[in-house]
Amino acid sequence: MELDIEFHKLSLDYVESVNKRLPPDTIPKDCKQIIQCGDIVYCALVVEEYVVAAHPHTRSIQVYSRTGQIMRSIDVDAEEVWEMVRVGSDKILCASAEPKGFVVVDWKTGVVLNKISHTSSVTVGGHNTLLCFGPSMQYLAACMFDGTLTVWDISVQGGKIIKQFKNDEGHWTTCVEVLPNGKLITGNSNGELHIWDFKSCSMEATLHGHKGPINCARLLSSNLLVTGGFDRSIQLWDINNKSRTRVVCTGSGSIRQIYAVSTNYIYSVSTDNTLRLWELSQNQCVKTLKGHSLDVVSVDVSKDGIIVSASKDKTIRLWM
């Protein structure tokens, strides 16, 4: 199948791009800008010179300037938009709870390009539940409450399901990441990691370590994975040996999302209202950024090094 061959190449290219990431030049010192949003922020992405935010109650996503001005409000006609992912340079895909499914928008023009309905909604937890891939990012892998990892062709109007990876144990998938050689890995609500063969949709291995739902998983190198969970821990995994190498930390809040800056540095956000920068080789937090008054739920980093955090306190903060 052409997609199987394409995904195998994509997985190798993805790992190569991961290995080219560089450590941060500087450690952020303070919050330089607060964007007051007027509603809870479930997710915020940096796109060019702007910040795109998902709000649960406005039935829209907002495009903000970095100074906090609303540049565009895009009506997606959906409630509880709790996850977004980039689809190339000019499109954003949103996952919503009501109606269940996805909306693809052009964030520059505000035009809704596609609506995809489904019988289940995307899993709520961290912000690693969606993954777009392919030459034009036309394929979407999504973690669903029905226990599947489902792959769509989103270039088709209304979407087309082309693969499903089924968890038969009654647990839902919570996060997804690409591995080398045509593999995927998913985190699950029971604390397990599952490695899948993309071509056959078969589960190849189960890894144990977390004591609760795994909210996020990020590839650091061709054989090293980092995960964060509801059990308040960040853990490192050797993918080649299919084993956990160590627990980096056990913090004071559930880890909601991880952003991998390099093979050695990651940002984490959690329910203790903080954003932290970790040096993995030393198993230590080198910087804790405080200012949010409620759970921090997402983190993104711009190409010019600005860290963007979003919180349930109805603010987005820019750190540098």
C-alpha positions in Angstrom: 0.0 0.0 0.0 1.4 3.4 -1.0 0.5 5.0 2.4 2.5 2.2 4.2 5.6 3.0 2.2 5.0 6.7 2.6 4.7 6.4 6.4 7.9 4.3 6.6 9.8 7.0 4.9 8.1 9.7 7.0 9.1 8.0 10.2 12.8 8.0 9.1 12.6 11.7 8.1 10.8 12.6 11.3 13.6 11.0 13.4 16.2 12.8 11.4 14.5 16.1 12.0 14.3 15.4 15.7 18.1 14.7 15.8 18.8 18.1 14.3 17.2 20.1 17.1 19.5 22.3 19.1 19.6 23.1 22.8 18.1 26.4 23.9 20.5 29.3 23.6 19.2 31.0 26.7 17.0 30.1 29.6 13.9 32.2 29.8 13.9 34.7 32.6 10.4 36.0 33.0 7.0 36.5 31.4 7.2 39.3 28.9 3.6 39.4 27.7 0.2 38.3 29.1 -2.7 37.8 26.7 -6.0 38.2 28.5 -8.5 35.9 26.7 -11.8 36.1 28.6 -12.3 32.4 28.4 -10.4 29.3 29.5 -7.6 28.4 27.0 -7.4 24.7 26.2 -4.5 24.9 23.7 -2.3 27.6 22.1 0.0 27.3 19.1 2.5 29.7 17.7 2.1 30.3 14.0 4.5 32.8 12.4 4.1 36.1 14.4 0.7 35.1 15.9 -0.8 32.8 18.6 -3.8 30.7 17.8 -5.9 29.7 20.8 -8.7 27.3 21.4 -11.5 28.3 23.8 -14.1 25.9 25.0 -17.2 28.1 25.2 -17.0 30.6 22.3 -17.5 28.1 19.4 -14.5 29.7 17.8 -10.7 29.9 17.8 -8.9 33.2 18.2 -5.8 34.5 16.4 -3.9 36.9 18.6 -1.0 39.2 18.0 1.9 38.7 20.3 0.9 41.9 22.1 -2.6 40.4 22.8 -4.7 42.0 20.1 -7.4 39.8 18.6 -6.5 39.7 14.9 -9.2 37.2 13.8 -12.0 35.2 15.3 -12.8 32.0 13.4 -16.2 30.5 13.9 -15.8 26.7 13.9 -19.4 26.1 15.0 -18.3 23.6 17.6 -18.2 23.5 21.4 -15.4 22.3 23.6 -12.5 22.7 21.2 -9.8 21.2 23.3 -7.0 20.3 20.9 -5.4 21.7 17.8 -2.6 20.7 15.4 -0.8 22.4 12.6 -1.6 21.2 9.1 1.2 22.7 7.0 2.0 26.4 7.3 -1.4 28.0 6.9 -4.0 25.5 8.3 -5.0 24.4 11.7 -7.1 21.3 12.6 -9.3 21.5 15.7 -10.8 18.6 17.6 -14.2 19.2 19.2 -16.5 17.4 21.6 -19.8 18.7 20.2 -20.2 17.8 17.5 -17.7 15.0 17.8 -15.0 15.3 15.1 -12.6 17.8 13.5 -12.6 21.1 11.7 -9.8 22.2 9.3 -9.4 26.0 9.0 -7.2 28.4 7.1 -6.0 30.6 10.1 -4.9 33.4 7.8 -8.3 33.9 6.0 -10.7 32.3 8.6 -12.2 30.0 6.0 -13.4 26.6 7.2 -11.9 24.1 4.7 -13.3 20.8 6.0 -15.5 19.3 8.6 -15.1 15.7 9.7 -17.7 13.9 11.9 -17.1 10.8 14.0 -19.0 8.7 16.6 -16.3 9.3 19.2 -14.4 12.4 20.4 -10.7 12.9 20.9 -9.3 11.9 24.3 -9.0 14.7 26.8 -5.8 14.8 28.9 -2.7 16.3 27.5 -2.0 17.8 24.1 -0.4 15.1 22.2 -3.5 13.3 20.9 -3.3 14.5 17.3 -0.6 13.9 14.7 -0.6 15.1 11.0 1.8 13.5 8.5 2.3 13.1 4.7 3.9 15.3 2.0 1.0 17.8 2.4 0.1 16.8 5.9 -3.1 15.2 4.5 -3.2 12.3 7.0 -4.4 12.6 10.6 -3.7 10.1 13.4 -6.0 10.8 16.4 -6.4 9.2 19.8 -10.1 8.5 20.5 -12.3 7.8 23.5 -13.5 4.6 21.9 -10.1 3.0 22.5 -8.8 3.4 18.9 -6.0 5.2 17.2 -7.7 6.2 14.0 -6.0 7.5 10.8 -8.0 9.7 8.4 -7.3 11.2 5.0 -8.3 14.8 5.7 -7.8 15.9 2.1 -11.2 14.2 1.4 -14.2 16.3 2.2 -15.8 14.9 5.3 -12.7 12.8 5.9 -12.0 9.2 5.2 -10.9 6.6 7.7 -8.1 4.5 6.3 -6.6 2.7 9.3 -7.6 1.9 12.9 -5.4 0.5 15.7 -7.7 -1.1 18.2 -7.0 -1.4 21.9 -8.9 -4.4 23.0 -8.4 -3.9 26.7 -11.1 -1.4 27.2 -8.8 1.6 27.8 -8.6 4.7 25.7 -5.6 6.0 23.8 -4.3 9.3 25.2 -1.3 10.3 23.1 0.6 9.3 19.9 4.1 9.7 18.5 6.1 8.5 15.5 8.9 6.0 15.9 11.5 4.9 13.3 10.9 2.2 10.7 7.2 2.6 10.2 6.1 2.3 13.9 3.8 4.3 16.1 3.6 4.5 19.9 0.5 5.3 21.9 0.0 6.1 25.6 -3.0 4.8 27.3 -5.4 5.6 30.2 -4.1 2.6 32.1 -0.5 3.8 32.1 0.8 1.5 29.4 2.7 2.4 26.2 1.8 0.4 23.0 4.1 0.1 20.0 2.2 -0.5 16.7 3.3 -1.6 13.3 1.7 0.9 10.9 1.4 -1.5 7.9 -0.4 -4.4 9.7 -2.1 -2.3 12.5 -0.8 -4.9 15.0 0.5 -4.2 18.5 4.1 -5.3 18.8 4.9 -4.5 22.4 3.5 -3.2 25.7 5.7 -1.1 28.0 4.9 -0.6 31.7 6.0 2.2 34.1 3.4 4.9 34.7 0.8 4.5 37.4 -2.0 6.3 35.7 -3.0 7.8 32.3 -0.1 8.9 30.1 -0.8 12.4 28.9 2.0 13.0 26.5 4.9 11.3 24.6 7.7 12.9 22.7 10.6 11.4 20.7 14.0 12.8 21.7 16.2 10.7 19.4 15.9 7.6 17.2 15.7 5.4 20.3 14.8 7.7 23.2 11.3 8.7 24.2 10.0 10.9 27.0 6.6 10.7 28.6 4.6 12.6 31.1 1.6 11.4 33.1 -1.2 11.9 35.5 1.0 10.2 38.1 3.0 13.5 38.1 6.1 11.8 36.7 8.3 12.4 33.6 9.9 9.1 32.4 12.5 8.2 29.8 12.3 5.1 27.6 14.7 3.1 25.4 12.7 2.2 22.3 15.2 -0.3 20.9 15.2 -2.3 24.1 11.5 -1.6 24.8 12.3 -0.6 28.4 12.1 2.3 30.8 15.6 3.8 31.6 14.7 6.1 34.4 12.2 8.4 36.1 13.3 12.0 35.6 11.1 13.5 38.3 7.9 13.1 40.4 6.5 16.6 40.7 3.7 18.3 42.5 1.2 18.2 39.6 0.1 16.0 36.7 2.1 16.6 33.6 -0.2 17.9 30.9 2.2 18.4 28.0 5.9 18.2 27.1 7.8 20.2 24.4 11.1 18.6 23.4 13.6 21.4 22.6 16.5 18.9 22.1 17.6 15.4 23.1 18.6 16.9 26.5 16.1 19.7 27.2 12.4 19.6 27.5 9.6 21.9 28.8 6.8 20.5 30.8 3.5 22.1 32.0 1.4 20.8 34.8 -1.6 21.2 37.1 0.7 22.8 39.7 0.3 26.0 37.6 4.0 26.0 36.5 6.1 25.7 33.3 9.5 23.9 33.9 12.6 23.5 31.8 14.4 20.2 32.4 18.0 19.1 31.7 17.5 15.4 31.3 21.2 14.3 31.5 21.3 15.8 35.0 17.8 14.8 36.0 17.1 18.3 37.2 14.8 21.3 36.7 16.9 24.2 35.6 14.1 26.8 35.6 10.6 27.0 37.0 8.4 29.7 35.4 5.6 30.9 37.7 2.7 33.3 37.1 -0.4 31.3 36.0 -3.0 30.9 38.8 -4.6 27.7 37.5 -3.5 24.6 35.6 -1.1 25.2 32.7 -2.4 23.0 29.9 -0.2 23.6 26.8 3.2 24.8 25.8 4.7 25.7 22.4 7.9 27.4 21.3 8.3 29.8 18.4 11.1 29.7 15.9 12.7 32.8 17.5 12.7 31.1 21.0 9.6 32.6 22.7 7.9 30.1 25.0 4.1 30.3 24.9 2.0 28.7 27.7 -1.8 28.5 28.0 -3.8 28.1 31.1 -7.3 27.6 32.6 -6.8 31.0 34.2 -7.9 32.5 30.9 -4.5 33.8 30.0 -1.7 33.0 27.5 1.8 34.0 28.7 4.9 34.6 26.5 8.2 34.0 28.2 11.7 34.9 27.0 
